[in-house]
């Protein structure tokens, strides 16, 4: 079995996620796990606008939860 290791372990992030209709899904501070990742469960078959902030840095991205979408997203980079 293989796994990934994120760079920011047990750090707090401000996470905001809304669906494409503008409905707020997540708006809270979340702490990354010991593997450096944030574990989120989102409703299936939708596209979301996502903003993550940490230590003055920010990333915005669209993610989706359709059948062929990735369940592990490793492309969001704080800038």
PyMOL Python script that loads the backbone (N, CA, C, O; Angstrom):
from pymol import cmd

cmd.read_pdbstr("""\
ATOM      1  N   UNK A   1       0.839  -1.181   0.000  1.00  0.00           N
ATOM      2  CA  UNK A   1       0.000   0.000   0.000  1.00  0.00           C
ATOM      3  C   UNK A   1       0.883   1.243   0.000  1.00  0.00           C
ATOM      4  O   UNK A   1       1.882   1.306   0.716  1.00  0.00           O
ATOM      5  N   UNK A   2       0.510   2.218  -0.797  1.00  0.00           N
ATOM      6  CA  UNK A   2       1.251   3.475  -0.847  1.00  0.00           C
ATOM      7  C   UNK A   2       0.385   4.590  -0.303  1.00  0.00           C
ATOM      8  O   UNK A   2      -0.827   4.429  -0.158  1.00  0.00           O
ATOM      9  N   UNK A   3       0.989   5.693  -0.010  1.00  0.00           N
ATOM     10  CA  UNK A   3       0.243   6.827   0.501  1.00  0.00           C
ATOM     11  C   UNK A   3       0.955   8.112   0.189  1.00  0.00           C
ATOM     12  O   UNK A   3       2.091   8.113  -0.286  1.00  0.00           O
ATOM     13  N   UNK A   4       0.283   9.200   0.457  1.00  0.00           N
ATOM     14  CA  UNK A   4       0.848  10.525   0.237  1.00  0.00           C
ATOM     15  C   UNK A   4       1.098  11.176   1.585  1.00  0.00           C
ATOM     16  O   UNK A   4       0.458  10.844   2.582  1.00  0.00           O
ATOM     17  N   UNK A   5       2.032  12.101   1.596  1.00  0.00           N
ATOM     18  CA  UNK A   5       2.308  12.877   2.794  1.00  0.00           C
ATOM     19  C   UNK A   5       2.272  14.347   2.424  1.00  0.00           C
ATOM     20  O   UNK A   5       3.072  14.806   1.609  1.00  0.00           O
ATOM     21  N   UNK A   6       1.342  15.093   3.024  1.00  0.00           N
ATOM     22  CA  UNK A   6       1.262  16.526   2.806  1.00  0.00           C
ATOM     23  C   UNK A   6       2.336  17.248   3.611  1.00  0.00           C
ATOM     24  O   UNK A   6       2.913  16.684   4.541  1.00  0.00           O
ATOM     25  N   UNK A   7       2.595  18.490   3.248  1.00  0.00           N
ATOM     26  CA  UNK A   7       3.668  19.259   3.879  1.00  0.00           C
ATOM     27  C   UNK A   7       3.266  19.902   5.201  1.00  0.00           C
ATOM     28  O   UNK A   7       4.108  20.056   6.086  1.00  0.00           O
ATOM     29  N   UNK A   8       2.002  20.279   5.354  1.00  0.00           N
ATOM     30  CA  UNK A   8       1.568  21.030   6.536  1.00  0.00           C
ATOM     31  C   UNK A   8       0.776  20.104   7.461  1.00  0.00           C
ATOM     32  O   UNK A   8      -0.422  19.896   7.269  1.00  0.00           O
ATOM     33  N   UNK A   9       1.444  19.565   8.442  1.00  0.00           N
ATOM     34  CA  UNK A   9       0.873  18.571   9.349  1.00  0.00           C
ATOM     35  C   UNK A   9       0.260  19.254  10.558  1.00  0.00           C
ATOM     36  O   UNK A   9       0.882  20.102  11.198  1.00  0.00           O
ATOM     37  N   UNK A  10      -0.983  18.864  10.860  1.00  0.00           N
ATOM     38  CA  UNK A  10      -1.710  19.367  12.028  1.00  0.00           C
ATOM     39  C   UNK A  10      -1.696  20.892  12.107  1.00  0.00           C
ATOM     40  O   UNK A  10      -1.467  21.477  13.165  1.00  0.00           O
ATOM     41  N   UNK A  11      -1.946  21.514  10.963  1.00  0.00           N
ATOM     42  CA  UNK A  11      -2.046  22.969  10.854  1.00  0.00           C
ATOM     43  C   UNK A  11      -3.508  23.345  10.632  1.00  0.00           C
ATOM     44  O   UNK A  11      -4.279  22.555  10.086  1.00  0.00           O
ATOM     45  N   UNK A  12      -3.890  24.553  11.054  1.00  0.00           N
ATOM     46  CA  UNK A  12      -5.266  25.010  10.896  1.00  0.00           C
ATOM     47  C   UNK A  12      -5.426  25.795   9.595  1.00  0.00           C
ATOM     48  O   UNK A  12      -4.598  26.643   9.262  1.00  0.00           O
ATOM     49  N   UNK A  13      -6.496  25.500   8.870  1.00  0.00           N
ATOM     50  CA  UNK A  13      -6.818  26.135   7.602  1.00  0.00           C
ATOM     51  C   UNK A  13      -8.245  26.675   7.673  1.00  0.00           C
ATOM     52  O   UNK A  13      -9.126  26.046   8.259  1.00  0.00           O
ATOM     53  N   UNK A  14      -8.464  27.842   7.071  1.00  0.00           N
ATOM     54  CA  UNK A  14      -9.826  28.341   6.878  1.00  0.00           C
ATOM     55  C   UNK A  14     -10.316  27.781   5.549  1.00  0.00           C
ATOM     56  O   UNK A  14      -9.705  28.006   4.505  1.00  0.00           O
ATOM     57  N   UNK A  15     -11.413  27.057   5.600  1.00  0.00           N
ATOM     58  CA  UNK A  15     -11.945  26.374   4.419  1.00  0.00           C
ATOM     59  C   UNK A  15     -13.342  26.895   4.131  1.00  0.00           C
ATOM     60  O   UNK A  15     -14.213  26.895   5.001  1.00  0.00           O
ATOM     61  N   UNK A  16     -13.542  27.340   2.893  1.00  0.00           N
ATOM     62  CA  UNK A  16     -14.863  27.790   2.441  1.00  0.00           C
ATOM     63  C   UNK A  16     -15.200  27.041   1.158  1.00  0.00           C
ATOM     64  O   UNK A  16     -14.427  27.047   0.200  1.00  0.00           O
ATOM     65  N   UNK A  17     -16.358  26.398   1.154  1.00  0.00           N
ATOM     66  CA  UNK A  17     -16.814  25.669  -0.033  1.00  0.00           C
ATOM     67  C   UNK A  17     -18.276  26.009  -0.266  1.00  0.00           C
ATOM     68  O   UNK A  17     -19.095  25.969   0.652  1.00  0.00           O
ATOM     69  N   UNK A  18     -18.590  26.347  -1.525  1.00  0.00           N
ATOM     70  CA  UNK A  18     -19.992  26.576  -1.905  1.00  0.00           C
ATOM     71  C   UNK A  18     -20.264  25.824  -3.195  1.00  0.00           C
ATOM     72  O   UNK A  18     -19.359  25.574  -3.991  1.00  0.00           O
ATOM     73  N   UNK A  19     -21.540  25.464  -3.388  1.00  0.00           N
ATOM     74  CA  UNK A  19     -21.898  24.816  -4.649  1.00  0.00           C
ATOM     75  C   UNK A  19     -22.075  25.886  -5.724  1.00  0.00           C
ATOM     76  O   UNK A  19     -21.986  27.079  -5.436  1.00  0.00           O
ATOM     77  N   UNK A  20     -22.318  25.470  -6.929  1.00  0.00           N
ATOM     78  CA  UNK A  20     -22.388  26.407  -8.053  1.00  0.00           C
ATOM     79  C   UNK A  20     -23.623  27.316  -7.992  1.00  0.00           C
ATOM     80  O   UNK A  20     -23.710  28.293  -8.737  1.00  0.00           O
ATOM     81  N   UNK A  21     -24.566  27.000  -7.115  1.00  0.00           N
ATOM     82  CA  UNK A  21     -25.731  27.859  -6.912  1.00  0.00           C
ATOM     83  C   UNK A  21     -25.481  28.888  -5.819  1.00  0.00           C
ATOM     84  O   UNK A  21     -26.346  29.715  -5.531  1.00  0.00           O
ATOM     85  N   UNK A  22     -24.291  28.839  -5.205  1.00  0.00           N
ATOM     86  CA  UNK A  22     -23.952  29.796  -4.160  1.00  0.00           C
ATOM     87  C   UNK A  22     -24.322  29.356  -2.760  1.00  0.00           C
ATOM     88  O   UNK A  22     -24.221  30.148  -1.824  1.00  0.00           O
ATOM     89  N   UNK A  23     -24.750  28.107  -2.587  1.00  0.00           N
ATOM     90  CA  UNK A  23     -25.099  27.598  -1.266  1.00  0.00           C
ATOM     91  C   UNK A  23     -23.829  27.224  -0.496  1.00  0.00           C
ATOM     92  O   UNK A  23     -23.006  26.453  -0.989  1.00  0.00           O
ATOM     93  N   UNK A  24     -23.675  27.761   0.692  1.00  0.00           N
ATOM     94  CA  UNK A  24     -22.509  27.482   1.520  1.00  0.00           C
ATOM     95  C   UNK A  24     -22.557  26.033   2.014  1.00  0.00           C
ATOM     96  O   UNK A  24     -23.551  25.606   2.602  1.00  0.00           O
ATOM     97  N   UNK A  25     -21.497  25.291   1.778  1.00  0.00           N
ATOM     98  CA  UNK A  25     -21.409  23.897   2.201  1.00  0.00           C
ATOM     99  C   UNK A  25     -20.488  23.770   3.414  1.00  0.00           C
ATOM    100  O   UNK A  25     -20.815  23.069   4.371  1.00  0.00           O
ATOM    101  N   UNK A  26     -19.340  24.445   3.376  1.00  0.00           N
ATOM    102  CA  UNK A  26     -18.373  24.435   4.483  1.00  0.00           C
ATOM    103  C   UNK A  26     -17.857  25.858   4.652  1.00  0.00           C
ATOM    104  O   UNK A  26     -17.525  26.530   3.675  1.00  0.00           O
ATOM    105  N   UNK A  27     -17.793  26.312   5.906  1.00  0.00           N
ATOM    106  CA  UNK A  27     -17.194  27.606   6.228  1.00  0.00           C
ATOM    107  C   UNK A  27     -16.667  27.504   7.656  1.00  0.00           C
ATOM    108  O   UNK A  27     -17.319  27.936   8.608  1.00  0.00           O
ATOM    109  N   UNK A  28     -15.470  26.922   7.786  1.00  0.00           N
ATOM    110  CA  UNK A  28     -14.939  26.698   9.120  1.00  0.00           C
ATOM    111  C   UNK A  28     -13.428  26.504   9.094  1.00  0.00           C
ATOM    112  O   UNK A  28     -12.825  26.291   8.042  1.00  0.00           O
ATOM    113  N   UNK A  29     -12.844  26.583  10.264  1.00  0.00           N
ATOM    114  CA  UNK A  29     -11.423  26.288  10.423  1.00  0.00           C
ATOM    115  C   UNK A  29     -11.284  24.784  10.602  1.00  0.00           C
ATOM    116  O   UNK A  29     -11.937  24.189  11.459  1.00  0.00           O
ATOM    117  N   UNK A  30     -10.433  24.177   9.793  1.00  0.00           N
ATOM    118  CA  UNK A  30     -10.198  22.736   9.866  1.00  0.00           C
ATOM    119  C   UNK A  30      -8.712  22.494  10.057  1.00  0.00           C
ATOM    120  O   UNK A  30      -7.883  23.255   9.558  1.00  0.00           O
ATOM    121  N   UNK A  31      -8.378  21.441  10.776  1.00  0.00           N
ATOM    122  CA  UNK A  31      -6.986  21.094  11.038  1.00  0.00           C
ATOM    123  C   UNK A  31      -6.585  19.910  10.185  1.00  0.00           C
ATOM    124  O   UNK A  31      -7.298  18.909  10.118  1.00  0.00           O
ATOM    125  N   UNK A  32      -5.432  20.028   9.529  1.00  0.00           N
ATOM    126  CA  UNK A  32      -4.940  18.916   8.724  1.00  0.00           C
ATOM    127  C   UNK A  32      -4.548  17.761   9.651  1.00  0.00           C
ATOM    128  O   UNK A  32      -4.199  17.955  10.815  1.00  0.00           O
ATOM    129  N   UNK A  33      -4.619  16.573   9.092  1.00  0.00           N
ATOM    130  CA  UNK A  33      -4.329  15.367   9.855  1.00  0.00           C
ATOM    131  C   UNK A  33      -2.821  15.115   9.925  1.00  0.00           C
ATOM    132  O   UNK A  33      -2.031  15.912   9.418  1.00  0.00           O
ATOM    133  N   UNK A  34      -2.432  14.024  10.543  1.00  0.00           N
ATOM    134  CA  UNK A  34      -1.010  13.689  10.687  1.00  0.00           C
ATOM    135  C   UNK A  34      -0.354  13.389   9.343  1.00  0.00           C
ATOM    136  O   UNK A  34       0.872  13.379   9.243  1.00  0.00           O
ATOM    137  N   UNK A  35      -1.163  13.143   8.303  1.00  0.00           N
ATOM    138  CA  UNK A  35      -0.618  12.936   6.955  1.00  0.00           C
ATOM    139  C   UNK A  35      -0.580  14.244   6.152  1.00  0.00           C
ATOM    140  O   UNK A  35      -0.179  14.247   4.988  1.00  0.00           O
ATOM    141  N   UNK A  36      -0.998  15.356   6.778  1.00  0.00           N
ATOM    142  CA  UNK A  36      -0.949  16.658   6.130  1.00  0.00           C
ATOM    143  C   UNK A  36      -2.150  16.989   5.271  1.00  0.00           C
ATOM    144  O   UNK A  36      -2.170  18.035   4.623  1.00  0.00           O
ATOM    145  N   UNK A  37      -3.160  16.118   5.249  1.00  0.00           N
ATOM    146  CA  UNK A  37      -4.336  16.333   4.414  1.00  0.00           C
ATOM    147  C   UNK A  37      -5.548  16.690   5.259  1.00  0.00           C
ATOM    148  O   UNK A  37      -5.628  16.344   6.437  1.00  0.00           O
ATOM    149  N   UNK A  38      -6.485  17.385   4.638  1.00  0.00           N
ATOM    150  CA  UNK A  38      -7.774  17.697   5.250  1.00  0.00           C
ATOM    151  C   UNK A  38      -8.787  16.707   4.693  1.00  0.00           C
ATOM    152  O   UNK A  38      -8.886  16.535   3.478  1.00  0.00           O
ATOM    153  N   UNK A  39      -9.527  16.066   5.559  1.00  0.00           N
ATOM    154  CA  UNK A  39     -10.515  15.078   5.141  1.00  0.00           C
ATOM    155  C   UNK A  39     -11.887  15.744   5.053  1.00  0.00           C
ATOM    156  O   UNK A  39     -12.419  16.215   6.058  1.00  0.00           O
ATOM    157  N   UNK A  40     -12.452  15.781   3.859  1.00  0.00           N
ATOM    158  CA  UNK A  40     -13.771  16.380   3.638  1.00  0.00           C
ATOM    159  C   UNK A  40     -14.697  15.388   2.948  1.00  0.00           C
ATOM    160  O   UNK A  40     -14.267  14.614   2.092  1.00  0.00           O
ATOM    161  N   UNK A  41     -15.946  15.417   3.320  1.00  0.00           N
ATOM    162  CA  UNK A  41     -16.973  14.638   2.618  1.00  0.00           C
ATOM    163  C   UNK A  41     -17.965  15.629   2.037  1.00  0.00           C
ATOM    164  O   UNK A  41     -18.567  16.421   2.762  1.00  0.00           O
ATOM    165  N   UNK A  42     -18.129  15.577   0.721  1.00  0.00           N
ATOM    166  CA  UNK A  42     -19.047  16.488   0.025  1.00  0.00           C
ATOM    167  C   UNK A  42     -20.109  15.670  -0.700  1.00  0.00           C
ATOM    168  O   UNK A  42     -19.851  14.540  -1.115  1.00  0.00           O
ATOM    169  N   UNK A  43     -21.304  16.237  -0.853  1.00  0.00           N
ATOM    170  CA  UNK A  43     -22.356  15.533  -1.595  1.00  0.00           C
ATOM    171  C   UNK A  43     -21.907  15.185  -3.019  1.00  0.00           C
ATOM    172  O   UNK A  43     -21.186  15.947  -3.664  1.00  0.00           O
ATOM    173  N   UNK A  44     -22.346  14.031  -3.484  1.00  0.00           N
ATOM    174  CA  UNK A  44     -21.966  13.528  -4.805  1.00  0.00           C
ATOM    175  C   UNK A  44     -22.639  14.300  -5.934  1.00  0.00           C
ATOM    176  O   UNK A  44     -23.651  14.977  -5.753  1.00  0.00           O
ATOM    177  N   UNK A  45     -22.025  14.163  -7.112  1.00  0.00           N
ATOM    178  CA  UNK A  45     -22.575  14.662  -8.375  1.00  0.00           C
ATOM    179  C   UNK A  45     -22.784  16.172  -8.403  1.00  0.00           C
ATOM    180  O   UNK A  45     -23.794  16.665  -8.905  1.00  0.00           O
ATOM    181  N   UNK A  46     -21.811  16.895  -7.855  1.00  0.00           N
ATOM    182  CA  UNK A  46     -21.865  18.354  -7.863  1.00  0.00           C
ATOM    183  C   UNK A  46     -20.478  18.936  -8.116  1.00  0.00           C
ATOM    184  O   UNK A  46     -19.463  18.253  -7.976  1.00  0.00           O
ATOM    185  N   UNK A  47     -20.461  20.221  -8.493  1.00  0.00           N
ATOM    186  CA  UNK A  47     -19.220  20.983  -8.636  1.00  0.00           C
ATOM    187  C   UNK A  47     -19.235  22.069  -7.569  1.00  0.00           C
ATOM    188  O   UNK A  47     -20.279  22.654  -7.278  1.00  0.00           O
ATOM    189  N   UNK A  48     -18.066  22.332  -6.987  1.00  0.00           N
ATOM    190  CA  UNK A  48     -17.949  23.268  -5.873  1.00  0.00           C
ATOM    191  C   UNK A  48     -16.844  24.289  -6.122  1.00  0.00           C
ATOM    192  O   UNK A  48     -15.827  23.987  -6.746  1.00  0.00           O
ATOM    193  N   UNK A  49     -17.062  25.498  -5.625  1.00  0.00           N
ATOM    194  CA  UNK A  49     -16.021  26.518  -5.560  1.00  0.00           C
ATOM    195  C   UNK A  49     -15.378  26.398  -4.181  1.00  0.00           C
ATOM    196  O   UNK A  49     -16.072  26.372  -3.164  1.00  0.00           O
ATOM    197  N   UNK A  50     -14.071  26.325  -4.154  1.00  0.00           N
ATOM    198  CA  UNK A  50     -13.352  26.073  -2.909  1.00  0.00           C
ATOM    199  C   UNK A  50     -12.296  27.149  -2.679  1.00  0.00           C
ATOM    200  O   UNK A  50     -11.558  27.512  -3.594  1.00  0.00           O
ATOM    201  N   UNK A  51     -12.232  27.654  -1.449  1.00  0.00           N
ATOM    202  CA  UNK A  51     -11.192  28.601  -1.037  1.00  0.00           C
ATOM    203  C   UNK A  51     -10.574  28.052   0.249  1.00  0.00           C
ATOM    204  O   UNK A  51     -11.283  27.746   1.208  1.00  0.00           O
ATOM    205  N   UNK A  52      -9.250  27.930   0.257  1.00  0.00           N
ATOM    206  CA  UNK A  52      -8.530  27.496   1.450  1.00  0.00           C
ATOM    207  C   UNK A  52      -7.468  28.547   1.757  1.00  0.00           C
ATOM    208  O   UNK A  52      -6.729  28.975   0.870  1.00  0.00           O
ATOM    209  N   UNK A  53      -7.400  28.960   3.029  1.00  0.00           N
ATOM    210  CA  UNK A  53      -6.437  29.975   3.455  1.00  0.00           C
ATOM    211  C   UNK A  53      -5.640  29.460   4.648  1.00  0.00           C
ATOM    212  O   UNK A  53      -6.158  28.756   5.515  1.00  0.00           O
ATOM    213  N   UNK A  54      -4.360  29.836   4.662  1.00  0.00           N
ATOM    214  CA  UNK A  54      -3.484  29.458   5.780  1.00  0.00           C
ATOM    215  C   UNK A  54      -2.299  30.401   5.826  1.00  0.00           C
ATOM    216  O   UNK A  54      -1.603  30.586   4.828  1.00  0.00           O
ATOM    217  N   UNK A  55      -2.076  30.990   6.970  1.00  0.00           N
ATOM    218  CA  UNK A  55      -0.878  31.802   7.205  1.00  0.00           C
ATOM    219  C   UNK A  55      -0.670  32.871   6.129  1.00  0.00           C
ATOM    220  O   UNK A  55       0.446  33.069   5.649  1.00  0.00           O
ATOM    221  N   UNK A  56      -1.751  33.555   5.758  1.00  0.00           N
ATOM    222  CA  UNK A  56      -1.668  34.631   4.781  1.00  0.00           C
ATOM    223  C   UNK A  56      -1.628  34.178   3.325  1.00  0.00           C
ATOM    224  O   UNK A  56      -1.541  35.008   2.420  1.00  0.00           O
ATOM    225  N   UNK A  57      -1.689  32.884   3.097  1.00  0.00           N
ATOM    226  CA  UNK A  57      -1.692  32.358   1.732  1.00  0.00           C
ATOM    227  C   UNK A  57      -3.069  31.795   1.414  1.00  0.00           C
ATOM    228  O   UNK A  57      -3.845  31.461   2.310  1.00  0.00           O
ATOM    229  N   UNK A  58      -3.358  31.696   0.104  1.00  0.00           N
ATOM    230  CA  UNK A  58      -4.724  31.343  -0.316  1.00  0.00           C
ATOM    231  C   UNK A  58      -4.671  30.534  -1.608  1.00  0.00           C
ATOM    232  O   UNK A  58      -3.777  30.709  -2.436  1.00  0.00           O
ATOM    233  N   UNK A  59      -5.642  29.651  -1.757  1.00  0.00           N
ATOM    234  CA  UNK A  59      -5.835  28.937  -3.014  1.00  0.00           C
ATOM    235  C   UNK A  59      -7.331  28.867  -3.281  1.00  0.00           C
ATOM    236  O   UNK A  59      -8.131  28.629  -2.377  1.00  0.00           O
ATOM    237  N   UNK A  60      -7.691  29.078  -4.541  1.00  0.00           N
ATOM    238  CA  UNK A  60      -9.079  28.936  -4.987  1.00  0.00           C
ATOM    239  C   UNK A  60      -9.105  27.891  -6.089  1.00  0.00           C
ATOM    240  O   UNK A  60      -8.210  27.843  -6.933  1.00  0.00           O
ATOM    241  N   UNK A  61     -10.127  27.060  -6.077  1.00  0.00           N
ATOM    242  CA  UNK A  61     -10.211  25.998  -7.074  1.00  0.00           C
ATOM    243  C   UNK A  61     -11.650  25.512  -7.189  1.00  0.00           C
ATOM    244  O   UNK A  61     -12.454  25.687  -6.274  1.00  0.00           O
ATOM    245  N   UNK A  62     -11.957  24.909  -8.314  1.00  0.00           N
ATOM    246  CA  UNK A  62     -13.217  24.180  -8.461  1.00  0.00           C
ATOM    247  C   UNK A  62     -12.913  22.705  -8.298  1.00  0.00           C
ATOM    248  O   UNK A  62     -11.946  22.193  -8.864  1.00  0.00           O
ATOM    249  N   UNK A  63     -13.738  22.027  -7.528  1.00  0.00           N
ATOM    250  CA  UNK A  63     -13.631  20.580  -7.400  1.00  0.00           C
ATOM    251  C   UNK A  63     -15.010  19.986  -7.646  1.00  0.00           C
ATOM    252  O   UNK A  63     -16.024  20.665  -7.484  1.00  0.00           O
ATOM    253  N   UNK A  64     -15.046  18.733  -8.033  1.00  0.00           N
ATOM    254  CA  UNK A  64     -16.333  18.091  -8.294  1.00  0.00           C
ATOM    255  C   UNK A  64     -16.334  16.668  -7.759  1.00  0.00           C
ATOM    256  O   UNK A  64     -15.288  16.081  -7.485  1.00  0.00           O
ATOM    257  N   UNK A  65     -17.540  16.135  -7.618  1.00  0.00           N
ATOM    258  CA  UNK A  65     -17.723  14.827  -6.984  1.00  0.00           C
ATOM    259  C   UNK A  65     -18.522  13.867  -7.873  1.00  0.00           C
ATOM    260  O   UNK A  65     -19.366  13.114  -7.388  1.00  0.00           O
ATOM    261  N   UNK A  66     -18.245  13.905  -9.169  1.00  0.00           N
ATOM    262  CA  UNK A  66     -18.922  12.995 -10.082  1.00  0.00           C
ATOM    263  C   UNK A  66     -18.192  11.651 -10.108  1.00  0.00           C
ATOM    264  O   UNK A  66     -17.077  11.547  -9.598  1.00  0.00           O
ATOM    265  N   UNK A  67     -18.804  10.631 -10.692  1.00  0.00           N
ATOM    266  CA  UNK A  67     -18.291   9.258 -10.653  1.00  0.00           C
ATOM    267  C   UNK A  67     -16.816   9.126 -11.029  1.00  0.00           C
ATOM    268  O   UNK A  67     -16.097   8.385 -10.358  1.00  0.00           O
ATOM    269  N   UNK A  68     -16.342   9.796 -12.049  1.00  0.00           N
ATOM    270  CA  UNK A  68     -14.970   9.622 -12.504  1.00  0.00           C
ATOM    271  C   UNK A  68     -13.989  10.651 -11.946  1.00  0.00           C
ATOM    272  O   UNK A  68     -12.843  10.716 -12.393  1.00  0.00           O
ATOM    273  N   UNK A  69     -14.427  11.459 -10.972  1.00  0.00           N
ATOM    274  CA  UNK A  69     -13.551  12.471 -10.371  1.00  0.00           C
ATOM    275  C   UNK A  69     -12.629  11.847  -9.334  1.00  0.00           C
ATOM    276  O   UNK A  69     -12.960  10.839  -8.710  1.00  0.00           O
ATOM    277  N   UNK A  70     -11.464  12.467  -9.164  1.00  0.00           N
ATOM    278  CA  UNK A  70     -10.528  12.016  -8.133  1.00  0.00           C
ATOM    279  C   UNK A  70     -11.109  12.245  -6.747  1.00  0.00           C
ATOM    280  O   UNK A  70     -11.812  13.228  -6.513  1.00  0.00           O
ATOM    281  N   UNK A  71     -10.815  11.341  -5.842  1.00  0.00           N
ATOM    282  CA  UNK A  71     -11.259  11.509  -4.461  1.00  0.00           C
ATOM    283  C   UNK A  71     -10.152  12.079  -3.584  1.00  0.00           C
ATOM    284  O   UNK A  71     -10.402  12.484  -2.448  1.00  0.00           O
ATOM    285  N   UNK A  72      -8.946  12.110  -4.100  1.00  0.00           N
ATOM    286  CA  UNK A  72      -7.813  12.716  -3.400  1.00  0.00           C
ATOM    287  C   UNK A  72      -7.273  13.830  -4.291  1.00  0.00           C
ATOM    288  O   UNK A  72      -6.781  13.570  -5.389  1.00  0.00           O
ATOM    289  N   UNK A  73      -7.366  15.057  -3.822  1.00  0.00           N
ATOM    290  CA  UNK A  73      -6.940  16.202  -4.618  1.00  0.00           C
ATOM    291  C   UNK A  73      -5.632  16.733  -4.047  1.00  0.00           C
ATOM    292  O   UNK A  73      -5.572  17.165  -2.896  1.00  0.00           O
ATOM    293  N   UNK A  74      -4.598  16.696  -4.861  1.00  0.00           N
ATOM    294  CA  UNK A  74      -3.263  17.105  -4.392  1.00  0.00           C
ATOM    295  C   UNK A  74      -2.705  18.267  -5.210  1.00  0.00           C
ATOM    296  O   UNK A  74      -1.512  18.562  -5.132  1.00  0.00           O
ATOM    297  N   UNK A  75      -3.553  18.926  -5.990  1.00  0.00           N
ATOM    298  CA  UNK A  75      -3.085  19.974  -6.896  1.00  0.00           C
ATOM    299  C   UNK A  75      -3.292  21.392  -6.371  1.00  0.00           C
ATOM    300  O   UNK A  75      -2.855  22.344  -7.018  1.00  0.00           O
ATOM    301  N   UNK A  76      -3.937  21.563  -5.234  1.00  0.00           N
ATOM    302  CA  UNK A  76      -4.198  22.893  -4.705  1.00  0.00           C
ATOM    303  C   UNK A  76      -2.965  23.369  -3.944  1.00  0.00           C
ATOM    304  O   UNK A  76      -2.554  22.747  -2.964  1.00  0.00           O
ATOM    305  N   UNK A  77      -2.373  24.482  -4.400  1.00  0.00           N
ATOM    306  CA  UNK A  77      -1.151  24.999  -3.809  1.00  0.00           C
ATOM    307  C   UNK A  77      -1.399  26.392  -3.244  1.00  0.00           C
ATOM    308  O   UNK A  77      -1.851  27.285  -3.960  1.00  0.00           O
ATOM    309  N   UNK A  78      -1.105  26.574  -1.970  1.00  0.00           N
ATOM    310  CA  UNK A  78      -1.251  27.884  -1.332  1.00  0.00           C
ATOM    311  C   UNK A  78      -0.215  28.845  -1.899  1.00  0.00           C
ATOM    312  O   UNK A  78       0.966  28.514  -2.001  1.00  0.00           O
ATOM    313  N   UNK A  79      -0.671  30.039  -2.265  1.00  0.00           N
ATOM    314  CA  UNK A  79       0.243  31.042  -2.827  1.00  0.00           C
ATOM    315  C   UNK A  79       0.138  32.314  -2.009  1.00  0.00           C
ATOM    316  O   UNK A  79       0.821  33.295  -2.304  1.00  0.00           O
TER     317      UNK A  79
END
""", "prot")
cmd.dss("prot")
cmd.show_as("cartoon", "prot")
cmd.util.cbc("prot")
cmd.orient("prot")
